[in-house]
Amino acid sequence: MDVDLLVHEAWPAFEVRAYEGWLLRHAGGVTKRANSVLALGRPSDLDRAISAAEDFYRERGQRCFFSMGPGTMPGLDEELGRRGYEVVDPTVVMSGTPKGEPAPEVRIEGRPWPGWLETWWAVDGRYADGLAVAERICTGVPALYAAYEEGGRALAVGRAVPQGDTLGVYCMATLPEARRRGLARTVLRALVARAGGGEAYLVVTAQNAGAQSLYRGEGFTATGRYHYRAAPL
């Protein structure tokens, strides 16, 4: 499972520039996944490649981030550290064969609807005016969008991206007042069932122990880690 590329494909930037095996990704500054360098190749001149990446983001008024995943070129993490880049957002990769269980109370559509977006952004939104950009990122690839609704309001949501024989699980979010009811589990199982089961993966911040416990109970195990390197301010 090539997590670096799976995440890149499931959460697509809408501007990507290739540089000697690196992908410089930009999507309006919304989320690091879509606004960071995916450094899988080995450029002929590392110093020049880093400068090119920094120029790319500077031209767009953004801080330069590098995604440091399993496939990142050896030595880059240490070099960025020497340049004053800080480690941010340590993340756990989890994979497995989760349980699927259809749930009639879970609404599943091929595109996000306003109620789904509102709930997801209320929980996971980090940018005051970034929802339109985030929606554009989400809808950049075919995906399934699920929500547990009561009274027409989405209380828990999730997104699943079929990627060949693998299913990527994203955007799992539950409103604070609806937690501890098993709704996230219900949404996850409904998505897996609709997608046809099989191997799946997801990513979760290292500090979110509660979510990791939930996912372990659904058949996922930690299989890797990644983090970002952020340029000095």
LUMNUSE-928714 format. One record per residue: residue number from 1; residue in three letters; y, z, x of N, C-alpha, C in turn. Coordinates in steps of 0.1 Angstrom, whole numbers, plus 5000, padded with zeros to 4 digits. Atoms other than C-alpha are relative to their C-alpha. Example, Ala and Ser with C-alpha at 12.3 -4.5 7.8 and 13.67 -1.06 7.14 Angstrom:
2
PAFI  1  Ala  4988  5000  5009  4955  5078  5123  5012  5000  5009 .
PAFI  2  Ser  4989  5000  4991  4989  5071  5137  5011  5008  4992 .
***
This chain:
233
PAFI  1  Met  4988  5000  5008  5000  5000  5000  5012  5000  5009 .
PAFI  2  Asp  4988  5001  4991  5032  4988  5017  5012  5006  4991 .
PAFI  3  Val  4990  4994  5008  5056  5013  5002  5014  4995  5002 .
PAFI  4  Asp  4986  5005  4997  5087  5000  5019  5003  4988  4992 .
PAFI  5  Leu  4998  5012  5007  5083  4966  5003  4999  5002  4985 .
PAFI  6  Leu  5001  4997  5014  5071  4979  4970  5012  5006  4994 .
PAFI  7  Val  4987  4994  5005  5102  5000  4965  5011  4990  5001 .
PAFI  8  His  4989  5010  4998  5124  4972  4978  4999  4990  4988 .
PAFI  9  Glu  5002  5009  5011  5109  4949  4951  5002  5006  4987 .
PAFI  10  Ala  4999  4993  5013  5108  4974  4923  5014  5004  4997 .
PAFI  11  Trp  4987  4995  5002  5144  4985  4928  5010  4990  5008 .
PAFI  12  Pro  4994  5011  4992  5161  4952  4938  5016  5001  5001 .
PAFI  13  Ala  4986  5003  4998  5196  4949  4953  5003  4986  4995 .
PAFI  14  Phe  4997  5013  5004  5215  4920  4940  5008  4992  5011 .
PAFI  15  Glu  4995  5008  4989  5229  4910  4974  4991  5005  5012 .
PAFI  16  Val  5008  4997  4988  5205  4908  5004  5003  4990  5011 .
PAFI  17  Arg  4998  5009  4989  5213  4895  5038  4989  5003  5011 .
PAFI  18  Ala  5011  4999  4990  5185  4889  5064  5007  5000  5014 .
PAFI  19  Tyr  4995  5000  4986  5192  4898  5100  4988  5003  5009 .
PAFI  20  Glu  5011  4999  4990  5163  4892  5125  4990  5010  4995 .
PAFI  21  Gly  5011  4991  5005  5137  4909  5103  5005  5012  4992 .
PAFI  22  Trp  4994  4990  5008  5161  4934  5088  5005  4995  4987 .
PAFI  23  Leu  4994  5004  5012  5173  4933  5052  5011  5010  4997 .
PAFI  24  Leu  4988  4993  5003  5208  4944  5046  5003  4999  4985 .
PAFI  25  Arg  5000  5000  5014  5210  4954  5009  5012  5006  4994 .
PAFI  26  His  4987  4995  5007  5240  4959  4986  4999  4998  4985 .
PAFI  27  Ala  4999  5001  5015  5243  4967  4949  5011  5009  4995 .
PAFI  28  Gly  4989  4992  5005  5277  4981  4943  5001  5014  5004 .
PAFI  29  Gly  5000  4986  4996  5270  5013  4961  4992  5010  4992 .
PAFI  30  Val  5008  4992  5009  5247  5026  4934  4986  5002  5005 .
PAFI  31  Thr  5013  4996  4995  5216  5043  4948  4998  4995  5015 .
PAFI  32  Lys  5003  5004  4986  5206  5043  4985  4989  4990  5001 .
PAFI  33  Arg  5011  5010  5000  5175  5023  4977  5005  4986  5001 .
PAFI  34  Ala  4995  5013  5001  5195  4993  4969  5013  4998  5009 .
PAFI  35  Asn  4989  5001  4991  5223  5000  4994  4998  5005  5014 .
PAFI  36  Ser  5004  4995  4987  5206  5005  5027  4993  4989  5008 .
PAFI  37  Val  5007  5010  4992  5191  4986  5056  4985  5003  5000 .
PAFI  38  Leu  5014  4999  4999  5154  4980  5054  4996  4994  5013 .
PAFI  39  Ala  5002  5005  4986  5146  4977  5091  4986  4999  5004 .
PAFI  40  Leu  5014  5002  4997  5111  4964  5093  4997  4992  5012 .
PAFI  41  Gly  5002  5009  4988  5116  4938  5120  5005  5007  5013 .
PAFI  42  Arg  4996  4995  4987  5124  4942  5157  5010  4990  5005 .
PAFI  43  Pro  4990  5009  4995  5157  4925  5165  5000  4999  5015 .
PAFI  44  Ser  5000  5002  4985  5162  4911  5200  5010  5009  5007 .
PAFI  45  Asp  4990  4991  4994  5193  4933  5206  5003  5011  4990 .
PAFI  46  Leu  4999  4990  5010  5191  4966  5188  5015  5005  4998 .
PAFI  47  Asp  4986  4996  5002  5227  4976  5195  5008  4990  4992 .
PAFI  48  Arg  4993  5010  5008  5240  4943  5181  4996  5000  4986 .
PAFI  49  Ala  5005  5000  5014  5218  4946  5150  5006  5012  4993 .
PAFI  50  Ile  4994  4988  5006  5231  4981  5143  5014  4997  4997 .
PAFI  51  Ser  4986  5004  5002  5266  4968  5147  5002  4991  4988 .
PAFI  52  Ala  5000  5010  5011  5259  4939  5123  4998  5007  4987 .
PAFI  53  Ala  5002  4992  5012  5246  4964  5097  5012  5008  4996 .
PAFI  54  Glu  4988  4992  5002  5276  4986  5101  5012  4991  4995 .
PAFI  55  Asp  4989  5010  5005  5300  4956  5097  4997  4996  4986 .
PAFI  56  Phe  5004  5004  5013  5281  4945  5066  5005  5010  4989 .
PAFI  57  Tyr  4996  4990  5010  5287  4977  5048  5015  5004  5001 .
PAFI  58  Arg  4986  4998  4998  5322  4982  5062  5008  4990  4992 .
PAFI  59  Glu  4993  5011  5007  5332  4949  5047  5000  5002  4985 .
PAFI  60  Arg  5002  4997  5014  5320  4962  5013  5005  5014  4996 .
PAFI  61  Gly  4994  4987  5003  5338  4995  5016  4990  5011  4998 .
PAFI  62  Gln  5011  4990  5002  5305  5015  5019  4996  5006  5014 .
PAFI  63  Arg  5007  4994  4988  5289  5039  5043  4987  4993  5003 .
PAFI  64  Cys  5012  5006  4996  5261  5025  5063  4988  5009  4999 .
PAFI  65  Phe  5012  4992  5001  5226  5038  5054  4988  4992  5005 .
PAFI  66  Phe  5013  5006  4996  5192  5030  5069  4989  5007  4992 .
PAFI  67  Ser  5012  4995  5006  5160  5035  5049  4989  5002  5011 .
PAFI  68  Met  5009  4997  4989  5135  5052  5073  4986  5002  4994 .
PAFI  69  Gly  5013  4999  5006  5101  5045  5058  4989  4998  5010 .
PAFI  70  Pro  5011  5001  4991  5066  5041  5072  5000  4988  5009 .
PAFI  71  Gly  5000  5013  4992  5072  5005  5084  5012  4998  5008 .
PAFI  72  Thr  4988  5001  4992  5105  5012  5101  4997  4998  5015 .
PAFI  73  Met  5003  5003  4986  5106  4998  5136  5001  5013  5009 .
PAFI  74  Pro  5001  4987  4992  5096  5025  5162  5013  5002  5008 .
PAFI  75  Gly  4988  4996  4991  5125  5043  5180  5013  4999  4993 .
PAFI  76  Leu  4987  5001  5007  5152  5034  5154  5005  5013  4995 .
PAFI  77  Asp  4996  4988  5006  5152  5068  5138  5007  5009  5011 .
PAFI  78  Glu  4995  4992  4989  5158  5085  5172  5013  4994  5005 .
PAFI  79  Glu  4987  5006  4995  5185  5060  5182  5011  5003  4990 .
PAFI  80  Leu  4989  4997  5009  5204  5065  5150  5004  5015  5001 .
PAFI  81  Gly  4997  4986  4998  5202  5102  5155  5009  5002  5012 .
PAFI  82  Arg  4992  4999  4988  5217  5098  5189  5015  4995  4997 .
PAFI  83  Arg  4987  5005  5004  5246  5079  5173  5007  5008  4990 .
PAFI  84  Gly  4994  4991  5010  5253  5107  5149  4997  4998  4986 .
PAFI  85  Tyr  5004  5002  5014  5236  5094  5118  4992  5013  4996 .
PAFI  86  Glu  5006  4988  5005  5225  5123  5097  4988  4997  4991 .
PAFI  87  Val  5011  5001  5009  5192  5127  5078  5004  5004  4986 .
PAFI  88  Val  4997  4997  5014  5196  5126  5040  4988  4996  4991 .
PAFI  89  Asp  5010  5003  5010  5173  5127  5010  4986  4998  5005 .
PAFI  90  Pro  5014  5001  4997  5139  5134  5024  4992  4998  4987 .
PAFI  91  Thr  5007  5004  5012  5115  5119  4999  4985  4999  5003 .
PAFI  92  Val  5014  5000  5000  5078  5122  4992  4994  4988  4992 .
PAFI  93  Val  5007  5011  5007  5056  5091  4983  4987  5006  4995 .
PAFI  94  Met  5013  4996  5006  5028  5099  4959  4993  4988  4994 .
PAFI  95  Ser  5008  5011  5006  5000  5076  4948  4987  5005  4995 .
PAFI  96  Gly  5013  4996  5006  4968  5077  4929  4997  4991  4988 .
PAFI  97  Thr  5004  5007  5012  4951  5066  4897  5002  5009  4989 .
PAFI  98  Pro  4997  4990  5010  4968  5085  4870  4993  4997  4986 .
PAFI  99  Lys  5006  5002  5013  4955  5090  4835  5010  4992  4991 .
PAFI  100  Gly  4993  5007  5010  4966  5067  4808  4996  5004  4986 .
PAFI  101  Glu  5004  4995  5014  4968  5078  4771  5011  4995  4991 .
PAFI  102  Pro  4990  5005  5009  4986  5058  4744  5005  5012  4991 .
PAFI  103  Ala  4993  4990  5008  5011  5079  4724  5009  4993  4990 .
PAFI  104  Pro  4992  5008  5010  5025  5065  4691  5014  5005  5000 .
PAFI  105  Glu  4987  4995  5001  5055  5088  4694  5009  4995  5012 .
PAFI  106  Val  4993  5006  4988  5065  5070  4727  5004  4986  4997 .
PAFI  107  Arg  4995  5014  5002  5087  5039  4723  4999  4993  5014 .
PAFI  108  Ile  5001  5007  4988  5080  5013  4749  5006  4986  4998 .
PAFI  109  Glu  4993  5013  5001  5102  4982  4754  5000  4993  5013 .
PAFI  110  Gly  5000  5008  4988  5105  4954  4779  5014  5000  5007 .
PAFI  111  Arg  4987  4998  4994  5142  4962  4785  5006  5014  4996 .
PAFI  112  Pro  4994  4987  5004  5162  4994  4785  5010  4998  4989 .
PAFI  113  Trp  4991  5001  5011  5181  5001  4753  5010  5011  5002 .
PAFI  114  Pro  4989  4990  4998  5213  5022  4750  4995  5015  5001 .
PAFI  115  Gly  5005  4986  5000  5195  5055  4742  4992  5003  5012 .
PAFI  116  Trp  5008  4997  4988  5171  5051  4771  5010  5001  5012 .
PAFI  117  Leu  4990  4999  4989  5200  5044  4795  5008  5013  4999 .
PAFI  118  Glu  4992  4988  5002  5220  5073  4781  4993  5012  5005 .
PAFI  119  Thr  5008  4989  4996  5192  5098  4787  4998  5000  5015 .
PAFI  120  Trp  5002  5001  4986  5183  5085  4821  5012  5004  5008 .
PAFI  121  Trp  4987  4998  4992  5219  5085  4833  5005  5015  4999 .
PAFI  122  Ala  4995  4986  5001  5226  5120  4819  4992  5009  5009 .
PAFI  123  Val  5008  4991  4991  5198  5134  4841  5002  4995  5014 .
PAFI  124  Asp  5001  5005  4987  5198  5111  4871  5013  4993  5005 .
PAFI  125  Gly  4988  5007  4996  5233  5095  4872  5008  5008  5010 .
PAFI  126  Arg  4992  4993  4989  5252  5103  4904  5013  4993  5002 .
PAFI  127  Tyr  4988  5008  4998  5280  5078  4900  5007  4999  4986 .
PAFI  128  Ala  4993  4999  5013  5307  5083  4873  5000  4986  4992 .
PAFI  129  Asp  4998  5013  5007  5311  5045  4866  4989  4990  5004 .
PAFI  130  Gly  5010  5009  4994  5278  5032  4880  4989  4996  4990 .
PAFI  131  Leu  5012  5003  5009  5256  5028  4849  4998  4985  4998 .
PAFI  132  Ala  5002  5014  5002  5263  4991  4844  4993  4994  5012 .
PAFI  133  Val  5006  5005  4988  5253  4985  4880  4985  5004  5001 .
PAFI  134  Ala  5014  4995  5000  5222  5007  4877  4991  4992  4990 .
PAFI  135  Glu  5008  5008  5010  5211  4988  4846  4997  4986  5006 .
PAFI  136  Arg  5003  5013  4994  5215  4955  4865  4989  5001  5010 .
PAFI  137  Ile  5011  4998  4990  5193  4969  4893  4987  5001  4993 .
PAFI  138  Cys  5013  4998  5007  5166  4980  4868  4995  4987  4994 .
PAFI  139  Thr  5005  5012  5007  5165  4948  4849  4999  4988  5010 .
PAFI  140  Gly  5002  5011  4991  5163  4927  4881  4986  4995  5002 .
PAFI  141  Val  5015  5004  5000  5125  4926  4878  4994  5004  4987 .
PAFI  142  Pro  5006  4996  5013  5102  4928  4848  4995  5014  5001 .
PAFI  143  Ala  5004  4986  5000  5094  4964  4838  4998  5004  4986 .
PAFI  144  Leu  5002  4994  5013  5084  4986  4810  5009  5013  4999 .
PAFI  145  Tyr  4991  4988  5002  5108  5013  4796  4994  5008  4988 .
PAFI  146  Ala  5006  4992  5010  5094  5042  4777  5009  5012  4997 .
PAFI  147  Ala  4993  4988  5004  5110  5071  4758  4993  5008  4989 .
PAFI  148  Tyr  5005  4992  5011  5098  5100  4737  5013  5004  4992 .
PAFI  149  Glu  4988  4999  5008  5123  5101  4708  4997  5010  4989 .
PAFI  150  Glu  5000  4991  5012  5131  5127  4681  5013  4998  4994 .
PAFI  151  Gly  4988  5003  5007  5156  5119  4655  5008  4989  5005 .
PAFI  152  Gly  4993  5011  4994  5165  5087  4672  5005  5002  5013 .
PAFI  153  Arg  4994  4997  4987  5174  5104  4704  4988  5001  5010 .
PAFI  154  Ala  5010  4999  4989  5155  5099  4737  5001  5013  5007 .
PAFI  155  Leu  5001  4987  4993  5144  5132  4751  4995  4999  5014 .
PAFI  156  Ala  5006  5002  4987  5123  5120  4780  4998  4985  5002 .
PAFI  157  Val  5001  5015  4998  5122  5085  4796  4993  4998  5013 .
PAFI  158  Gly  5006  5004  4988  5104  5066  4823  5000  4985  5001 .
PAFI  159  Arg  5000  5014  4998  5102  5031  4838  4987  4997  5009 .
PAFI  160  Ala  5011  5004  4992  5071  5013  4851  5001  4985  5004 .
PAFI  161  Val  4998  5014  4994  5071  4982  4873  4986  4995  5004 .
PAFI  162  Pro  5013  5006  4996  5038  4961  4874  5003  4992  5013 .
PAFI  163  Gln  4998  5007  4987  5035  4949  4910  4986  4996  5005 .
PAFI  164  Gly  5014  5004  4997  5002  4930  4912  4990  5010  4995 .
PAFI  165  Asp  5010  4990  5004  4974  4955  4913  5006  5014  5000 .
PAFI  166  Thr  4994  4987  4999  4999  4984  4917  5011  5002  4990 .
PAFI  167  Leu  4989  4997  5010  5022  5001  4892  5010  5010  5007 .
PAFI  168  Gly  4989  4991  4995  5055  5016  4904  5006  5008  4989 .
PAFI  169  Val  4995  4991  5010  5067  5046  4884  5014  5004  5004 .
PAFI  170  Tyr  4986  4997  4997  5105  5051  4883  5007  5007  4988 .
PAFI  171  Cys  4991  4995  5010  5133  5068  4864  4994  5010  4990 .
PAFI  172  Met  5005  4989  5008  5113  5097  4851  5011  5011  4998 .
PAFI  173  Ala  4990  4990  5003  5138  5120  4834  4999  5006  4987 .
PAFI  174  Thr  5001  4992  5013  5138  5147  4807  5013  5008  4999 .
PAFI  175  Leu  4988  4993  5003  5169  5162  4791  4997  5015  5002 .
PAFI  176  Pro  5002  4986  4997  5173  5199  4802  4994  5008  4988 .
PAFI  177  Glu  5004  4993  5012  5169  5212  4766  4986  4996  4995 .
PAFI  178  Ala  5013  5005  5005  5136  5193  4761  4989  5002  5010 .
PAFI  179  Arg  5010  4998  4989  5118  5205  4793  4990  5010  4996 .
PAFI  180  Arg  5011  4990  5002  5086  5225  4794  4993  4998  4987 .
PAFI  181  Arg  5007  5004  5012  5072  5206  4764  4989  4990  5003 .
PAFI  182  Gly  5010  5010  4996  5050  5182  4783  5004  4986  4997 .
PAFI  183  Leu  4995  5014  5004  5072  5152  4774  4999  4990  5011 .
PAFI  184  Ala  5001  5009  4988  5073  5138  4809  4986  4995  5002 .
PAFI  185  Arg  5015  5004  4999  5035  5138  4810  4997  4990  4989 .
PAFI  186  Thr  5003  5009  5011  5033  5121  4776  5006  4986  5003 .
PAFI  187  Val  4993  5013  4997  5058  5094  4787  4992  4993  5011 .
PAFI  188  Leu  5008  5006  4989  5039  5088  4820  4987  4995  4996 .
PAFI  189  Arg  5014  5005  5004  5005  5085  4804  5002  4988  4991 .
PAFI  190  Ala  4998  5012  5009  5019  5061  4777  5003  4988  5009 .
PAFI  191  Leu  4997  5011  4992  5034  5039  4804  4988  4995  5008 .
PAFI  192  Val  5012  5004  4993  5002  5039  4824  4990  4993  4991 .
PAFI  193  Ala  5009  5006  5010  4981  5031  4793  5005  4986  4997 .
PAFI  194  Arg  4995  5013  5004  5004  5002  4783  4999  4990  5012 .
PAFI  195  Ala  5001  5009  4988  5003  4988  4819  4986  4996  5003 .
PAFI  196  Gly  5014  5003  4997  4965  4988  4819  4993  5009  5010 .
PAFI  197  Gly  5006  4991  4991  4959  5017  4843  5000  4994  5014 .
PAFI  198  Gly  5001  5004  4987  4949  5013  4879  5008  5008  5010 .
PAFI  199  Glu  4992  4992  4990  4966  5024  4911  5015  5000  4998 .
PAFI  200  Ala  4986  4999  5002  5001  5036  4909  5006  5009  5011 .
PAFI  201  Tyr  4992  4992  4991  5028  5051  4931  5013  5004  4994 .
PAFI  202  Leu  4986  4996  5003  5061  5069  4928  5006  5007  5012 .
PAFI  203  Val  4993  4992  4989  5087  5086  4950  5008  5011  4993 .
PAFI  204  Val  4993  4988  5006  5102  5120  4944  5006  5008  5012 .
PAFI  205  Thr  4993  4993  4990  5127  5140  4964  4991  5012  5005 .
PAFI  206  Ala  5009  4990  4994  5110  5165  4988  5003  5014  4994 .
PAFI  207  Gln  4996  4987  5005  5129  5194  4972  4995  5002  4985 .
PAFI  208  Asn  5004  4999  5015  5116  5187  4936  4986  5004  4999 .
PAFI  209  Ala  5014  4996  5001  5085  5208  4937  4994  5000  4986 .
PAFI  210  Gly  5006  5001  5014  5082  5209  4899  4995  4987  4997 .
PAFI  211  Ala  5004  5013  5003  5080  5172  4896  4987  4997  5008 .
PAFI  212  Gln  5012  5003  4992  5055  5170  4924  4987  5007  4995 .
PAFI  213  Ser  5011  4993  5006  5033  5196  4907  4995  4992  4988 .
PAFI  214  Leu  5004  5008  5012  5034  5176  4875  4992  4987  5004 .
PAFI  215  Tyr  5007  5012  4996  5024  5144  4893  4986  5003  5006 .
PAFI  216  Arg  5013  4997  4995  4996  5161  4911  4990  5002  4989 .
PAFI  217  Gly  5009  4998  5011  4982  5172  4878  4996  4987  4992 .
PAFI  218  Glu  5002  5013  5006  4983  5135  4867  4992  4991  5009 .
PAFI  219  Gly  5008  5008  4992  4962  5123  4896  5007  4994  5013 .
PAFI  220  Phe  4993  5005  4988  4988  5116  4923  4999  5010  5011 .
PAFI  221  Thr  4999  4992  4989  4987  5129  4958  5010  4995  5010 .
PAFI  222  Ala  4990  5004  4990  5013  5129  4986  4993  4991  5011 .
PAFI  223  Thr  5005  5009  4991  5006  5099  5008  5009  4995  5011 .
PAFI  224  Gly  4991  5004  4990  5037  5095  5028  5014  5006  4998 .
PAFI  225  Arg  4986  4995  5001  5074  5103  5034  5009  4990  5005 .
PAFI  226  Tyr  4990  5008  4994  5106  5086  5041  5013  5008  4998 .
PAFI  227  His  4987  4994  5002  5143  5095  5044  5010  4990  5003 .
PAFI  228  Tyr  4990  5009  4996  5176  5079  5050  5008  5005  5012 .
PAFI  229  Arg  4990  4997  4990  5200  5079  5079  5013  4995  4996 .
PAFI  230  Ala  4987  5003  5005  5236  5080  5070  5010  5000  5012 .
PAFI  231  Ala  4990  5002  4989  5264  5068  5094  5010  5012  4999 .
PAFI  232  Pro  4990  4990  5000  5289  5094  5105  5012  4996  4991 .
PAFI  233  Leu  4989  5003  5008  5318  5097  5081  5013  4997  5008 .
***
